[in-house]
Amino acid sequence: MDYLTIALILFVIGAVLLVAEILLPTGGILVVGALLFFAAGVGTILYYGDTVEAVVALGGLAIGLPAAGFVAVAAYRRMSIGAALDADLNDATAGEPPQLAELEALKGRVGKALSPLRPSGIVEFDGRRVDAMTEGMMIDAGVWVRCVDVKAATVVVRAMEPPKGITDIALDEPAPPTGRPIEDLDLGLDK
């Protein structure tokens, strides 16, 4: 056998190892082996051949390996497992715009600062806690705020007067007495 046949056999073994790495993921061990076979093939040509043959071999590897990688990635994406992985990535990113839409729905809504906003903190809108930021001024906890804008998924709030007709209800305190004994209440049970 001449040296070009031996170099070609080394290149083929390297290509087979690359394909094997795709089918049997070994953490890059087969890729290292493939690179060693490619280097041995080029070394054989450099040792026994002339400069033109060595340049052609190196050029072939420099163009052929990236082209083969591109074809392998394109084929992998067309396979069922590649398409499933791409679909999972699209589903993971598909969850973000509805969150932004939910924040956009808060514009004009009234909430209450649960923590001091210096200038950012936590605000509650209809029982939902939201990270919010003021327009620049500091707001103490317990102050009523209105959502004035949503910028880059950040809720911007402004302090306001307490809304009329809304009172604070603390669930851990007992209800105030009505002033009438329970026997005097007409519950409609005796009719």
N, C-alpha and C positions, 0 to 999 in steps of 0.2 A: 504494500500500500504506500502511496506517496503521501507527503505531508498535507496536501490540500484535502485529501479524503479524510485523513485523521482529524484535521481541523473542522471539517464539515460534520463529522460524527460528534465531536465535542460540542459544536453549536446546537445540533439536534438534541443531544442529551440535556443541554441547558434549557432549551425551549420546552422539552417534556417536563423538566422539573418546575418551570414556571406554571405550566398548565396544572400540574399536580398540586401546586400551592393553592391555586384557585379552588380546586375541587376538594382538597384535604387541607384545610387551614392548619398550618403547623407553627404559626407565630413567626414566620419568616425564615425558618431553617432551610426550607427548600429553595427560597429565593437566594440565600447566601450560596448554596450549592450551585445553583444555576449561574450565578455571577462568577463563581470559581471556574466552572466549565467554559464559560464565555472567555474568561481571561486565559485559560489554558489553550483554547483554540487560537486566540490572537497571538499568544506567545509562541505557539507552534509555527504560525505563519511568519512571525518576526524572526524566529531562529533559523528556519529553513528556507524561507522565501526572500523575495526582494522587497524594497520599500513600497513599490506600487501596490503589490498584493496586500501588504499590511495596512496601507491607507484605505484600500477598498474594504477590507474586513472591518476596520474601525468605523468607517463611514456607514457600512451596512448595519452595524450594531447601533450606531448613534441614531440612525433614521428608523431602522426596523423595530427596535425595542419600544420606543414611544408609540409608533404606529400600531404595533401589536397590542400594546396596553390600551390604546383608544378603542380598538376593535373589541377587545375583551370586555371593557366597561360597557360599551354599547350593547353587546350581546347579553351581558349580565342583566342589564336593565330591561331587556325584552323578555327575559326568562320570568317565570311566574314568581319566584322568590324576590327578584329585583323589583318587579312591579309592585309586589306587596309591601316591600320596604319603602318605596317611593310614596305609596298611598298612605302608609303610616306617618311619614314625614308631613305630607299634606294635611292629614287629619290633625296632627299636633299643632300646626300653625293656623289651622282653620278656627281654633278656639279663641284666638285673640281678638278679632274684630267685634264679636258680640260683647265682649267686656267693654270695649271702647264705646259701643252703642249704649250699653247700660249706663256708663258714666255720662254720656251726652244727654241722656234722659234726666239727669239730675239738675240740669240748667234751670234756674228759677225756683228750685225746690228749697224748702226751709228745713234746717237741721239744727243740731245742738253740738257744740264742741265738747267732746268727752275728755280731751286733754288740752293743756295749754298749747296754743298755736304760736310758735316762736320762730319763724313764721309757719312752720309745718307741724301737723299733729293729726289727731283722729277726730272725725266728725261723724255723728250718727244721723242718717237720713232714713226715716221710716223703719227703724230697727236694724238697719244695715250700717256697719262700721266701714268708713271709707277714709283712706289717707287723703288729706287735703292740705292746701297751702293758702295763706292769706295773700292779699295784694301787697303786703309789705309791713303792715302794722301787726302788733302782737295782740292776741285775743286770749283771754283767760278761759279756763274750763267752765262749762256750764252756761256760756253765752250763746244766744241764738244767732245763727248765721244763715246766709242765703248763698247758694251756689250761683256765682255770676259768670263763670266760664269754665271750660274744660280745654286745657292746652296740653298737647302731647301726653294724653292719658293722665294728666294731673288736674284734680278738682281745685278750682280757685274759689275761695269764699270771702264774704264780707260780713262784718258784724251788723246786727240789726236789733231793733227793739223787739221784746217778746211779743209773739202774735197774740191777738185778743182772743179770749175764749179757750186758750190752752193753759192748763195748769200742770204743774209738775206732780207726778204721782210716784210716791215711793212705796214699793211693794213690801218693804220690810217694816213699815209702820202700820199700826192698827187703824182701821177706818174711824173717822171721827164719829162720836155718838150723835144720833138724830134728835135726841132730846125727848123721845117718847118711848115708853116701855114696849117690849115686843108684844105684850098681850093686847095693846091698844091698836096694833096695826091690823088693818083689814086685808087679809090675804085671800079672801074669797073661798075658804075651805069649808065653811059651815053652810053654804047654800046648796 
